[in-house]
Structures are given as C-alpha cells and as structure tokens.
C-alpha cells in the first residue's frame, strides 16, 4: 500500500496551508489543467498581465534584470514589426551575423536558422524561394495567435519577427521543461537521448524531481527507463529556482542545458493550450501544481522528497472482481489519489477528458467510497467488472472493516463442516480424488 499511510481531509476547500504530508487530490477541478481549461483559456483578464512573460523578445529583458549567474540569454540581433518588415530583404538576411535564428515573438512554432547564407527550417513550413519565405514572414507577422486556441496571454504581445543568435552549438541536450508553481520548480521533463532532436520536442521524455530521481510521471505514452545525471545538474536547479521566483503562477520554464551554462528559451503558461486530452499521469501531479499555487500546500514545503512521495504514493487500492467474484489481477492496482483510482475504476463508463467527468454518477460513487476509507491505513475499494453497462457499484474495505478470525469462525456451520472434513479424510486415505 506504499511506505506512508497519509491521513487527510476529504474537503475540496483549502482552508489552510499545510506542509503537504496530508495532501489528497479529491477533485479534477483542483488540478492545473482543469483550472487552465475553465479559467485561463479565453480569459483576457487573466492573460493580459502575463503578456510580457510570453513575449519572446520582451521576456529577455525581464530575465536579464534578474542577473542570474550561469544563465545565458541569446542576444537579439534584430527585430522587425509591421512597419519595417518590408525592408527585410535577401541582402539584409545575409548581413546579419550568422548563424542566427528567426522566429516570431508572439506565437509558438515557426523557428528557422540562417547559416552560410542559407535558410533552413527547424520548426514550421518556410521552405521554398525567398519570395515565399518573405510571404510566410508577413503571414506570421499578421497572425493573431491568441485566436487559435483562446490563449489570451498572447493577445497583447507586439507582433514582431526576431533574429537572435544561434547557440545550438553550445547545447548538450534538447530543451528541458521545468514545471513550476508559485515560485517553486517541482519536476522537470528531459529528453531520454541527449544527442537527438535538438530544438525539437518529439523525442521520448522522462520526469525527474530536483534531486534527479526518476518519477513515475508522464505526459505522453512513453518514458525513459533510465537517465544520466548531467554534470551541471545542481547549477540547472539553482538557475531554474531563481527564475521561478521571478515569474508568477503555474508555468513551464524552457531551458537548454549547455556545457558551461544554461540557456534560456521561453516561458509557457498553457502547455498544449490545455487541451482536454492532455494532462499528467498520474493526475495527482496535476493536482500538486494547483495545490501549491492556490494555498493547499506551502511552497516552501514542496521539497523533492515530498514531490516524489505524493506522485509515488500507492495507498489507494482498487480491487476488481469478475461476475463470479474472481479477482481480475491486471485491473487491480494501487494509485496515489482518489482521482487516479476513480479514473481507472470508471474507465468503461466515462473517460477522464470528458467535461462532465467530475459529475458522473459512477465517479461520484467512487469518490464517496474513497472518502469512507480516507482516514484508514487500509484504503481499499472493490468494484465488479460486470458493471460495464450500468453505473458501477463500489465496496470499501478499511482497517475497521477487516474481518477477524473469530468473526469468520462465528459464521461457520460447524455440523456441516465437521461432516465434510471427515468425508475428505476418508477419501484421501482411500486415494480417491
């Protein structure tokens, strides 16, 4: 059931900040991605004050003012807006010190490199003649990125095309994603192979805490079996921690590990525009980000050890039986939170990404059952796999409901039992059966 047996309140309301040792995720509503979908996406009031942090050019000035030792910020070589973009010609492109990167400051994607007077695409589709390239620049310049997925933090970012120094030769690994909450880095997503996919994010990735302990956590279907600790890991943690203290909210800090420095990339507030199908597994990691930002856990208490213990907790047990009461072993598992358990216990009826998941009758029954055993060291919930077409029923087992030997013996029909025992002994002696 896990090394620790946490006890916690079943309330969804954060009446006081705790050290996190009694933290329990009771509701999908109390997760970062759900908060993002319901309150961040499409919310210009929320997004307006964050525009300066997602402006890929302007944020460099904010980060530079932090004066963080060991953090390298790629130099901006040129900026073009709607007024002067027409002056960016093929000759101008060649005059800027090469190699350099071209990317918009107000949207995600579209990254290109100019090297040896040649333009190459890193992300995007700017392939073709110079005329086609210039047209693509103009299209990006005029693109209202915030209208794509209602990420309103981009709405007030000035539309610009930036040329910045290319520092890819200093990178020793693909981008690292530092997920932070309320000024505190919690866990980091890093690429499995350190030599593949520079400037890309499509490779298999793994999560570690700040002590570089591999976490049972993922965003995609694949994760790394093992990782090599970077030589400058402590410096990376130091830099990410200093950066997190200078920016508000729940966000992702993108950094490139270098040989002798750490290279700043950008800040992201709505990873994958918080699409309903996108989220952390287990869900409790999503809840942890929310809990630290909104006061359920003191940020100072969010140590690497606490992060690992919450994500790796296995004190919530789901036991599934078939229609003849046989244990279905593959579907009987332990989970780190009631939300994770109830997602799996109701997977035949409703998917977690459904907007009404929290209001589903089966989910409500499961969470209610979880609350019955919340204060018990034995948090065990049973469900029948035959409940595939109707709302499942959940039975609870706790330390207070475990049958003792004497109570079991009290329900035995001893007359019939003794008769059967004698008959069994005779058959065994005769070699029958």
ABEGO torsion letter per residue (X at the ends): XEABBBBBBABABBABBBAGAABBBABAAABAAAAAAAAABGBAAAAAAAAAAABAAAAAAAAAAAGBBGBBBBBBABBBBAAAAAABBAAAAAABBOBBBBBBAABBEGBBBBBGGBBBBABEABBEBAAAAAAAAAAAAABBAAAAAGBAAAAABBBBBBBBBBAAAABABBBBBBBBBGGBBABBBBBABAABGBGBAABBBBBBBAAGBBBBBBABABBBABBBBBAAAAAAAAAAAAAAAABBEBBBBBBBBBAABBBBABBBABBGGGBAABEBOBAAAAAAAAAAAAGABBAAABBAAAAAAAAABAABBBBBBBAAGBBBAAABBBBABAAAAAAAAAAAABBAABAAAAABAAAAAAAAAAAAAAABABBBBBBBAABAABBBBBBBBBAAABBBAAAAAAABBAAAAAAAAAAAAAAAAAGBX
